[in-house]
Every structure is written in C-alpha cells, then in structure tokens.
Amino acid sequence: MKGSLHTDEVLSAVLNKATGIRTARRISHIFVMDVPTYPKLLLISDAAVNIAPDLDAKADICQNAIDLARTVGVERPKMAILSAVETIRPKIQSTLDAAALCKMADRGQIQGGLLDGLLAMDNAINLEAARIKKIDSEVAGVADVLIAPDLEAGNMALASAHIIVAIDYRLAPECPYPAQLKDTLASAKRVFPLLDRLGLIYKPRLSLIGDSGGGALCATVAHLSQFEPGLKLAAQVLIYPSLDYIQPVTTIGDREW
C-alpha cells in the first residue's frame, strides 16, 4: 500500500541491493479487482512497472501473477494472454509472445497456471463474446488473470478509472445495415441507466472505442450524438476504422447501399 507516494519512490526502496526485497525474478505489478459484474476476482498485469516487456520479462510477469492468484485462493489460475487480435500475426509482436508463453507453460517453464492466448479483452472475460468468435478454450470468458502486452494497454483503463462496457450488435448479412448502427446508438444511450441500476459509482463521461467496422459505428454514433440531447460524448478512439465507403474494394465498392 503506497498511498500518495510515486511508484519510483517505492521501487527504489524495494530494489535496493543492500536493504530491498528484490529477487532473481523480474518484479511486476498486479491489479487485483473485485468487479461487481464479474463472478470472481480479476487480476491484471503488468500495468505499472514494466513498460515494454520482452518475452523473458513476460514469463516472469505470468509467474508472478500465478503465484499471487494462488495466494488469494485460486488453485490453478486461468491466464488470458491479451493482444489486439486472436490469431498470430508476425508483424504484431504481442501475438508471437503470447504463442511462446503458452508453449513455455506446456514445457513447464511457467508453472501453476493454465495459459491461453491470443485473446482479446472481451472474449477473455465474456463467454458470449468467446462463443461468437468461435474460440474453444478453458480460459476464454472465465479468465482469472489478464496479461497485458505492455504497460500502456494494462494501465490505461484502470488508472483512468474507466468502467468498460462491451456491447453486442446484430451482424450482417443476416441483419442488414443500419441494424448495427441502431443497436450501437441504443446501447450508448443506455450505458448510464445501466450503471445506475447496477449501483456503480462513475463519472458521467462517455467515451467510445471501436476497431474496424466498430470504429465506423463509433464515428457515426459520435456524429449522431449532436442530435441526441441525452448523449454527450467525452472522447472517441478509432482503431483502423472503416470510414471510406467509396474505396474500390469488392466487398464495399460493388455493393448497393
């Protein structure tokens, strides 16, 4: 418990070679969260110490998290190794690291936990999201521990005290556009009433985050929010959004809207 001390002040004492409590293993930070809408404790690491951990550091981060989870009563922690995608992409280092960590666990280099990855945040803690993505896993949807690819990913939502609400919407082609937009807009308008019903404490600031087609929906909802008196947005984050509907791509350019 460090109170108002800065992290570097605490760590300088912890890591002191003469009087500190450092060990041979890489030190890491772990958030332990009691989330009202999640059926068990949820641990997230690393969100404060290791900025851009390499594979060796991530292995230590996983082992530290396993040891803490077992200390608080989780017999065999389910470890979700997070990335932005669920398949290995050679150009995305976190996907390669996730695959390597799982194999290291298979070979006994990481012990005491059940590792699986690649998993995204939603399908790591939501069974329905995992089902939609057709992810067959003992960890997906029921993770005890989330291992972030780097400090920024692990810290951003937690340190800013954001409540993350993952929404579902009807999918094409079974449900033609604008069904998806209607669902997203309706969900955005219902976020605060939902949090009130759950009895959660929050700041009335709503941010939208979406990738690809979800980014396009967020951008459109942000535009429509100016016509919705009860919907005021603080920010939007668009990750490679699909915004150019006139590009000459078969799936877009040859379709009638």
ZAMARGU-4260 file (C-alpha; in steps of 0.2 Angstrom, whole numbers, plus 5000, padded with zeros to 4 digits):
<rodrens>
0) 5000/5000/5000 | 5010/5015/4994 | 4997/5029/4997 | 5002/5045/4988 | 5020/5040/4985
5) 5025/5039/4967 | 5029/5022/4961 | 5048/5026/4958 | 5049/5031/4976 | 5043/5014/4982
10) 5053/5004/4970 | 5069/5012/4974 | 5067/5005/4991 | 5061/4988/4985 | 5075/4986/4973
15) 5089/4992/4984 | 5103/4979/4983 | 5108/4981/5001 | 5091/4983/5010 | 5077/4979/4997
20) 5067/4963/4994 | 5072/4960/4976 | 5074/4943/4970 | 5081/4935/4954 | 5064/4936/4945
25) 5058/4952/4936 | 5047/4962/4948 | 5030/4966/4941 | 5014/4975/4946 | 4997/4967/4948
30) 4980/4975/4950 | 4968/4964/4960 | 4950/4969/4956 | 4933/4965/4964 | 4921/4969/4949
35) 4903/4968/4954 | 4898/4961/4937 | 4911/4948/4936 | 4909/4932/4947 | 4926/4931/4954
40) 4942/4941/4957 | 4951/4948/4942 | 4969/4951/4941 | 4978/4962/4928 | 4997/4963/4925
45) 5008/4972/4921 | 5001/4990/4922 | 5014/5000/4932 | 5031/4993/4931 | 5037/4985/4915
50) 5034/4997/4901 | 5038/4986/4886 | 5042/4969/4892 | 5051/4957/4881 | 5047/4938/4881
55) 5058/4934/4897 | 5050/4948/4906 | 5033/4942/4901 | 5037/4925/4908 | 5041/4932/4925
60) 5025/4943/4924 | 5015/4927/4921 | 5023/4918/4935 | 5022/4932/4947 | 5003/4933/4943
65) 5001/4915/4945 | 5009/4915/4962 | 4998/4929/4969 | 4982/4922/4962 | 4986/4905/4971
70) 4990/4915/4987 | 4972/4923/4986 | 4964/4906/4984 | 4964/4902/4965 | 4970/4884/4964
75) 4975/4884/4946 | 4973/4902/4939 | 4966/4904/4921 | 4978/4916/4912 | 4972/4925/4897
80) 4987/4932/4886 | 4980/4948/4878 | 4983/4955/4861 | 4973/4966/4849 | 4969/4950/4838
85) 4966/4932/4841 | 4977/4925/4828 | 4996/4925/4826 | 5002/4940/4815 | 5021/4940/4813
90) 5021/4959/4812 | 5012/4960/4829 | 5025/4956/4842 | 5012/4953/4856 | 5004/4939/4846
95) 5021/4930/4844 | 5025/4932/4863 | 5008/4925/4868 | 5011/4910/4857 | 5028/4907/4865
100) 5021/4910/4883 | 5008/4896/4880 | 5022/4884/4874 | 5033/4889/4888 | 5019/4884/4900
105) 5017/4867/4891 | 5035/4864/4894 | 5035/4868/4912 | 5044/4885/4911 | 5029/4893/4918
110) 5021/4883/4932 | 5005/4883/4942 | 4993/4891/4929 | 4983/4887/4913 | 4988/4899/4900
115) 4979/4903/4884 | 4981/4916/4870 | 4979/4925/4860 | 4963/4933/4867 | 4956/4950/4866
120) 4949/4959/4881 | 4931/4955/4878 | 4932/4936/4874 | 4944/4934/4889 | 4931/4938/4902
125) 4914/4936/4892 | 4908/4919/4887 | 4896/4925/4874 | 4910/4935/4866 | 4921/4920/4865
130) 4906/4909/4858 | 4903/4922/4844 | 4922/4922/4839 | 4921/4903/4840 | 4935/4902/4852
135) 4936/4884/4861 | 4946/4887/4877 | 4946/4883/4895 | 4951/4901/4898 | 4941/4911/4886
140) 4927/4920/4895 | 4932/4914/4913 | 4949/4921/4915 | 4956/4924/4932 | 4971/4934/4926
145) 4974/4946/4911 | 4991/4948/4905 | 4993/4964/4895 | 5005/4966/4880 | 5013/4981/4888
150) 5011/4994/4902 | 5000/5006/4892 | 4987/4993/4887 | 4986/4987/4905 | 4986/5004/4914
155) 4975/5015/4903 | 4958/5009/4908 | 4962/5006/4926 | 4972/5021/4930 | 4959/5032/4922
160) 4945/5024/4932 | 4935/5020/4917 | 4921/5007/4918 | 4922/4997/4902 | 4905/4992/4894
165) 4907/4979/4879 | 4891/4979/4868 | 4885/4967/4855 | 4875/4972/4840 | 4866/4962/4826
170) 4878/4956/4812 | 4877/4957/4794 | 4872/4949/4782 | 4858/4941/4792 | 4854/4959/4799
175) 4857/4972/4785 | 4863/4989/4789 | 4858/5000/4798 | 4853/4987/4811 | 4871/4988/4818
180) 4870/5007/4820 | 4854/5007/4828 | 4860/4994/4841 | 4876/5004/4845 | 4866/5020/4847
185) 4854/5012/4858 | 4867/5004/4869 | 4877/5021/4870 | 4861/5029/4877 | 4858/5016/4889
190) 4875/5015/4897 | 4872/5027/4912 | 4855/5020/4916 | 4863/5003/4917 | 4877/5008/4928
195) 4864/5017/4939 | 4854/5000/4940 | 4869/4991/4945 | 4873/5003/4959 | 4890/5008/4952
200) 4899/5024/4956 | 4905/5033/4940 | 4909/5049/4932 | 4896/5054/4919 | 4909/5055/4904
205) 4906/5043/4890 | 4920/5038/4878 | 4918/5027/4863 | 4931/5015/4857 | 4930/5004/4842
210) 4941/4995/4829 | 4937/4992/4810 | 4918/4991/4807 | 4916/4995/4826 | 4926/5011/4823
215) 4915/5016/4809 | 4900/5013/4821 | 4908/5024/4834 | 4911/5038/4822 | 4893/5038/4816
220) 4886/5037/4834 | 4898/5052/4838 | 4891/5062/4824 | 4873/5057/4828 | 4876/5062/4847
225) 4874/5081/4842 | 4855/5077/4839 | 4853/5067/4855 | 4850/5078/4870 | 4854/5064/4882
230) 4870/5058/4874 | 4886/5068/4877 | 4902/5061/4872 | 4919/5065/4881 | 4930/5056/4868
235) 4931/5043/4854 | 4945/5031/4850 | 4945/5024/4832 | 4957/5010/4828 | 4959/5007/4810
240) 4941/5012/4807 | 4932/5008/4791 | 4927/5025/4786 | 4929/5026/4767 | 4914/5019/4759
245) 4919/5024/4741 | 4935/5014/4741 | 4936/5002/4726 | 4935/4986/4736 | 4924/4971/4731
250) 4915/4970/4747 | 4912/4988/4748 | 4913/4996/4731 | 4902/4983/4722 | 4888/4984/4735
255) 4872/4994/4734 | 4869/5004/4749
</rodrens>
